[in-house]
Amino acid sequence: MRSKLVVGLVVVLAAAFLVSGLAVAQQKPAGGAKLLCVSKKELKGEETVNSCLAKGEKFAIIDASGIVHILTPDEVELTKAFNPKVFETRAYGMKFFREAPALPPLPVSPEQQ
């Protein structure tokens, strides 16, 4: 009788962990880091990031945890060298954080294919 009680308790605990894990997974923000314009907060995809950078706008990368990193001109140039697709996306300001797309992944080099 006691072993049935222990097995039942283990099953209930396992089910509780499974349900709570699913609930936490649903609360995590979708997508990864985003590139947002910090000098023009009202942008909503009207321009590309490249055209905004040409006008002297400043951008920041905001990760899924909300940590902000403002890009310097050197960082912009290095990022363009490694992942130019980042700057071909539509530009969004801080006000439209939720609508902004996640940063595109690094392109795969032909050597890795």
N, C-alpha and C positions, 0 to 999 in steps of 0.2 A: 504493500500500500504506500509506504513511504517513497519507494523508487518511482511510482507513478506520479506522485506529487512533485518530486524533483524534476522529472522529465517535463511535466506540464508547465512548471515554473520556467524552465529553460526555454521552452517553445514560446511562451508569452514574452519573455525578455528578448528573444531573437526577433520576434515580430515587432516589438516596440522599437528596437534599434533600426530595423529595416524601414519602418514608417518614418522615424525621425530623420534618418539619412536622406530619404526622398524629399522630405519637407525642406531640409537645409539646401539640397541640390537645386531645388526650384527657386530659392531665394537669391542665389548667386546671380550677379548681373551677366547677361549674355554678351558674348564677344570679348574682345581683348582691349588693348590700349587704343585710344583715339587721339587724333591730331586736331587740336582746336585753336582757333584764332583768339589771341588774348587782347589784341589791340582793336578789334572790331567785333564786339560782342553780339551784334545783330545779324551776322551772316547766316544764311540758311541755304547754302548750296548754289547761290547765284553765280559764283566764280570758282575757278580752280585754285588749289593751294599755290600752284606756280604763279598765277597771275597776281595773287595777293602778296606773295613774297617779292615779286617785281615792284610792287607799289610800296614796299617797306613795312608790310604788316609783320607782327611777331606771332609765332606759334608756340604751342606747348603740347607735350605728350602727356595725357592723363591715363594712368593704368586703371585696371578694374577695381583696385582698392581706393582710388581717388587721389593717388599720389601724383603731383604735378612736377614736370620737368620742363622749364622754358628753354627752347632751343636757341643757341647762339648761332651766328652766321657760319662759323666753322662746323658746327654740328649739322647744320642744314646741308652744307656742301658734302660732308662725309656720308650723310644719309642718302643723298642723291646718287652718290657713287655706288652704294651697296643696294639700294632699293628705290629706283626712280619712280616706281608706280605709286609710292606714297604721295608724291606731289602732283600726280595727275588726277587725284580724287577731288571731289567737290569740297569747298571750304565751309566750315561751320564755326560759328562763334560760341562762346561759353554759354549763352542763353539757350542754345539748341543742342546741348550735350547729348540728350537721349536720341535725337535724330541722326547724329553724326555716325558715319560708318566706322567700323573697326579698321585698324591699319591692315593693309594687305600683307601677306607673309612674304618673306624673302623669296625671290625667284630661285628656282633650282638651276644650278649650273650644269652645262652639258657633261662635265666630268662625273657628276654624281648620278646621272641617269643610267 
